[in-house]
């Protein structure tokens, strides 16, 4: 019997190193599912980067299994987006927050996530592009947006999500003082003002919190969710905004919430971006577009089915 090929890419540093600890289980399940596994460690900036490994195996593999956090998947997808024949991806989330996996319906239990990666259920989801840089589930700027990539991997591995909270608390004065004058241009939106935070999302979970759980978030409809928070005038307004966001409520005069296929943000000062928890560059003009149904990935059975918005 000729076996299908599965390319297994492992970021051994992600999270609490669930990947390396379970490598024999992974290989056993992959082989039992009828695949011939080929495994590589991912080392960015070397011949073992996602981009170079994918280029070497383009058209030679039936499935690419990504073992790592949201940042690992981001680098893999950026590499895959440049390929003529994009592979289907199985994602084993081993990071500290794993925001995107929650929207994909991938279980937190590692052995069950392997079953999802090898299963039949999949979706071709929309990919965001920020000035040429692709992202899977969020591009964000402003207060607290840099917490994910600014938090050291060693601290994240040691205490998990609490590391983000500690880092946020340590930088509280700086973050609360952030505000930026921005002009926002989208399909039905042209507005200028001072904002403390902004994000373009394709996920219900951001930073480990289900902020958009009540929104009609669909991963494959050619749209993403734009959320911009205007600068509050006092602590009372700030408290009201925070309370509503924690409840998943975007109905507030300080919150702009739209579903968009493209948006342009212009600012006199550079906006520093985070994409999928990684540093995403800084720009005075930020152009975000959506590439519809660009990447196919294996999903859990509880994923929302496709529906057209509005």
N, C-alpha and C positions, 0 to 999 in steps of 0.2 A: 504494500500500500504506500503510495506516494503521499507524504505528509505536507500539509500547508506550512508556511513559514511564519513564525512570530518573532518579531524583533523586540527584545525586552531591554528598556533603557532605565537605568537605576541611578538615582541621586542618593548616595549613601548618607549624605549629611542632613537630609530633610527630616524634620520632626525628631522623634525619638528612635530613629533608625529602624523602623519596623521592616523596611525593605530588606536590608542585609540579614536581619534576624530570621526572616521567613523565606529566604531565597530558595531553599530546598522545597518548601511547600509550593511556592510559585511555580518552579520548574516542573514539579510533579503534576500539578493541575493543568499547566499548559500542555505538557506532553499527553496527559490523559484525554485532553480535549481534541487530540488529533493534530497538534501543531509540533513542528520541530523548532524548539526555542534557540535563539541566538541572543546572548546577553552581553551588554556593554555597560560599564560605568559611565556616567556623564561627567565630563570635566570641562567646563566652559573655557574657551580660549585655547584649546589644544586640538589635536587630531581626534579627540574623543568628545568633541562638542556635539550637541544635537544636530546642528546644521550639517557637519561633515559626515556623521554616521548616516543620517537620512539620505544624503546625496549618494553615498556609496551603495545604499540598499534600495534606491528608488526603483519601483517596478519589480522588486525581487521578494517582497514580503506581503503577506495577506493581512497582517495585523501588527500594529505597533503598541506595545504596552508601556505606559509611562508610570514609573514608580517614584513619587516625590510629592512636593507641595504644589500650590497654585503657581508659584514662580517657575518651577520646573516645567510644568505644562505650558506656561506662557512661552518659554524659550523654544520648546518643541513645536508649538503651533506657529510661531514666527518662522521657523525653519520650513515647516510643511507648507505654509502659504506660498512659498516661492517655487513649489514643485508643480510640474504639469499633471502628474498623477499622485494625488494626495492620498495617503494611507488612512484607513480607519484606525481610531485610537481607542485603546482600553486604558482607563485611568485608575490607578491604585493610589488614593490620596494618603500621604504619610506626613503632611505638613502640620503646622501648629494650629491653623484655623480651618483650612479646607473649605473655604466659602463656596467655590464653584461646584464642588462635588455634591453639596446639599441641593442645589438646583437641579442637578442631574439625577437625583434620586439614588446616589451611590451610598450604600451602608457604611457606617463608621467601622464596623467589625471587619478586620482585615481579610479573613477567609471568605466572607460574603462579598467583599468588593472584588476579589479575584473572580468569583463566579459571574459577577456582572460584566467584568472585562472580557470574559470568554463566552458570554451569552449572546442571544439573538437580537435583543432589544437595542436599538440605536437611534440616534437623531443626527441630522445635519443642521448644526446650529449656526447662528449669525456671529460673525467676528467683527469687533470694532477695530478701527484703524485711526490712530492719533499721529498725525504728521509722519506717516509711514511706519509707525510702530504698532503692531497688532496687539490686541488684548481680548481675553476670553469673556471676562465678566465685569470689570470695572476700570475706569480711568478716573482719577480723583485729584483734586487740589485743595489747598486751604487747611483749616484747623484740623489737626490730628491725622491728616491724610498720609503723612510720611512715617507714621508710627511703625507700620509693618516692615518697611525696608530699613529703617533706622535702628530697629531692635536687633541686637546681636544674636547670631544663630546659636551660640553656646547657651545664652540665657533662655532662648526659646526652647531649646532641647531640654533644659533642666526643669523649668517650671511651666512650660506650655503657654497657654493663652494668658495666664497671669503676667507674663513678661510684657505683653502689650499694655496692660493696665498700669503696670509700674512705670513704663516709659512714658505713657500719656500723663500720669500724675506728675512726673518729674518735669515735664515740659508744659504744664498747665498754664503758667503765666504767658509764655510765648504764644501758645495756641489761642488763648482767649483774646489776645491782642491783635490777632491776624484779621485784616480786612483788605480787600483789593477792589479797585474800580475796574469794572469789566463791562464790555458791551456784548450781549448775547444775541446771536442771529440764528434762527432756525426757521422751519417751514412757516409757522404761524406765530412766531415770537421774535420781537425786536425790542429789546429792553436794555437799559444802561443803569448801573447803580453800583453800590458797594456790597460785596459779598464776602462771607466768611468761609464758605465751603461750596464745592461743586463736584458733581459726579455724573458720569454717563455709565449706566449699569445694564447688565444682562443677567441679573442674579437676584434672588430674594434675600441673600445673606451678604452683608458687607461688614468686614472687620469682626466677624463672629456673631453679629446681631442680625436678626431677621427684620430689618427695617422695612423692606418692601414686601413682606409676607402677605399684606392685604391688597397689593396691586396685582393687576392682570399681567404678570411677567411671563412672557412666552419666549423661548430661546430661538425660535425658528420662523419668525414672522417678518423679518427684515427691519425690525424696529428695536430701539433700546430706550431705556428710561433716563431722561435728563432730570436731575434734581439740583437746584441751586438754592442756597440759603442766604437771604439778605442779612446784612449786618444789623443786629438788634441795637436798640438805643439804650437799654438798661438791663440789669440782672433779671428783672421780672420777665421781660420778653424772651431772654435767653432761656430761662427756666421753662417757659411755656413751649418753646420750640423743641427743647430736648425731651420734654415729657411726651409731646405728640409723636416725635420720631421713634421713641422707644415703644410706643403703642402701634407703630406702623401707620400713623395718621399724617398725611401730607397736606391736609386741608388747613392751611394757615397763610395769612397774608405775607409772611416772611419767606414762604417756601414756594418756589417755582417748580412745578412737576409736569413734564410733558413726555409723550412718547414720540421719538424722532428717528429719522433715518440719516440725518446729518445735522451738524451744528458747528458754528464758528464762534470762538471766544476771542475777543481782542482786548488787550490790557496795555497800559503805558509801561507797566513793569512785567518782568517775566513771571509766568506762573510755573511753579515747580509741580510736576505731575508724578503720581504713583499709578502704575499699571499692573493689575493683578498682584499687588503687594510688592512690586519691584520698582526701583527708580525708573521714571519714564521720560526724563528730560525736562527742559524748561524753555518756554516760548512766550513771546508777546502775542503772536497769532497762533491759535490752536485750532486746527481743523480736524474734526472727527467725522468719519463716515462709517457706515455699516456695510459689510460684505455679506449678503444674505446666503444662508445655508452653505457656508464656506468649508466647514470642517465636520466630518462625521465622527461621532464618539459613542461608545457603548453606554447605555443608561439603565437605571433601575426601572422597575415596572410601575412605580408610583409617580413617574414624571407626568406633568400636565401635557395633554394632547394638544396638537396644533390647532389654533383657531385664529381667524383674522380679526385684527383689532379695528374697533371703531368704524 
